[in-house]
Amino acid sequence: MESSLRVRRFEGLPSPDEFSSKIESANVAAVFHGAVKDWKAISRWNPSDGGLDYLEESVGSSVLEAMLSRSGRIFYGDIRSHERVPILFSTFIASCKNHLQNLDLGSSFEAQVCSEDSDLANSDIPGELYVAQVPIMNSERNERCPLETLTEDIQMPVFLGMKTLASINLWMNMAHSRSSTHYDPHHNLLCVVSGCKRVVLWPPSACPILYPMPVYGEASNHSAVNLEKPDVLVHPRAKNYEEHSQKIVLHPGDALFIPEGWFHQVDSDDLTIAVNFWWKSDMMSNMLEHMDPYYLRRILNRLVEKEKNQMLNESFSGGSKFIENYQLADDASEDNHEMDHYKLRDTTKENSRRHGMLQQLEPLALHVLYELVSLVHKTISVGNQNGSTESTSKDSCSPDVEKEQIVKDNPHLSEIDTVANIFLAVEPLVLRNILLGMVHHFPRTLEALILHMLSPKGAEVLTRKFDEMDQQIMKEEQCEFYRQFYGVFDDQFAAMDAILNGKELFALQAFKNVLDKYLGAHPDQPNS
C-alpha cells in the first residue's frame, strides 16, 4: 500500500478550509474520532438506554423500504440477491427489541467488544432485514423523506462547511450484517451513532484486484469477488486483495470519510445505527457534460498506456533471463562462446570488409545477432544454408524462398515472444548496431524477422527502442539509420505497416485488458 493512500486519523476536527484543501482534495479516506459525539442522537437513539422506544415514538408510523436479503445477512448490490420491501418502522423496531431481549444484551450492550476478526459467515444469529440508505434528507429527489424529523437529532459536521449535500441517510440493522464490497459515486461521511462498524477499504487503483461487475449491469459499482472465500481460479488477481486493503473500526461518535470511488465492505454488529452524508465531489460537480467523451478517451488512453507498461514489465523477466543465460554461458564456456561468434564470422569470411564490421560488435551484440538469425532460420524451413549460393552483399537466402517457406497465418507465430524478450534485454544503441549488422549481412533474414516473426509485443518493444534511440543520437544519425533499416525491404511501406499493425494489436490487447480490469466487460465473450 502506497503511503500516500494510507487512511489518515484525526483526533481533532479540521476547519472547513483544511478539510476541503488537504483532505477531500487528496481523495484519501480519513477517520475523525469523536466527530459527532455531541449529537443528540448518540444518547436519544441508544438501544440500550431506551433509544428504540424514542425512535418508535418519533417515526414509528413511517413506512420505509428495507432490504430483504436472499443471501443471509450479506447484502449484495445485485438486485437478484435482495429486494426492497415496504415495512412499518415500528414493526422493524419491535423486531429489534425482541432480538435485543433474546440476546440478553440488556445494559451490557454498549460494552460489547467490536472484534475485527468476527466471523460473519459462521454466525448463526438470525436476521435478514436491513434498513439501508433510508433518506432523512434528499435533495436529488423531489419527495418527502419519511424520517425527516430525525434531522433535529443530528447536525452536519462543521468541517463539511457549506457543501451542497445530495442526501442524508439512516442505516440500521437488527442482527450482525455485511454490505458487500462496493464503491459510491459520491463522497461519503459515515457517522456511527450506536453499535460498531468494521470497514475494509481499497483505493480505486485496486479495482482490477476486486473484479468490478460489468459497467453496463445493475450492480456496476460492486465487486464480483466473494472476499470471504475468493476463488482464485475464477478471480486470480484477487489473491492479493488483502495487501491493498485497510481495516477501520468505528465506534459511536466516530466518522469516516470515504471518498468517491473507494471500494469498501462494511460489517455491522447487532443493532448498529449510523447516518451518512453524501455530496458530489468538486471534480464531478465541475465536469462539463459535453466534455465527457473527451475525458473518457483521455482516461482510457492513460489506462491503456499503464496496462501496456505492466504487460511489458511482466515479460521483462524473459529478457533478463536471456542476458543471464548469456553471461553464465560466457563465464562457463568461453570456447563455446567463441564458436558462436565463429559461426557468424564464417558465413562472411569471403568479404573482409563485412567481416571487419562484425568484429566491431561487442560480444553481447554479436551473440544477440546470432540468436536472432538462428531463430529466424529455425522458424523458416530453409533448403540451403548460407554459402550454397554465391556470396553477395545479401545473405544466401533469397526473399522468395524464405517467404514461400513461412507458414503464414499460423497462430503460434503471433505468440512468439522470444524476439520481444531479446529486444527488451538490450540497450537501444546496442540494438541499433545489431540491426545494422543484419542490414549489411543478413538483410533477407531481417526482412523475414520484421514481416513474419514480429509479435505485437515485439513491435511495441521495437518502436519504444527506436524512440529511446532517437533521444540518444543526432538527427543526421537517425535519418541514416532508418534509411539503411527500411532500405532492406522490397516494399518499405509493408515493413512500416507490419511494425505499426503489430503495435496497434498490442495496444488492442491492452485495451481489452482495461475493459476487463476496470469495467468488468469482456468483449471477446459472446454473452458480453
Secondary structure, 3 states (H helix, E strand, C coil): CCHHHCCEEECCCCCHHHHHHHHHCCCCCEEECCCCCCCHHHHHCCHHHCHHHHHHHHHCCCEEEEEEECCCCEECCCCCCEEEEEEEHHHHHHHHHHHHHHCCCHHHHHHCCCCCCCCCCCCCCCCCEEEEEEEEEECCCCCCCCCHHHHHHCCCCHHHCCCCEEEEEEEEECCCEEEEEECCCCEEEEEEEECCEEEEEECHHHHHHHCECCCCCCCCCEECCCCCCCCCCCCHHHHHHHHHCEEEEECCCCEEEECCCCEEEEEECCCEEEEEEEECCHHHHHCCHHHHHHHHHHHHHHHHHHHHHHHHHHHHHHHHHHHHHHHHHHHHCHHHHHHHHHHHHHCCCCCHHHHHHHHCCCHHHHHHHHHHHHHHHHHCCCCCCCCCCCCCCCCCCCHHHHHHHCCCCCHHHHCCCHHHHHHHHCCHHHHHHHHHHHHHHCHHHHHHHHHHCCCHHHHHHHHHHHHHHHCCCCHHHHHHHHHHHHHCCCCHHHHHHHHHHHHHHHHHHHHHHHHHHHHCCCCCCCCC
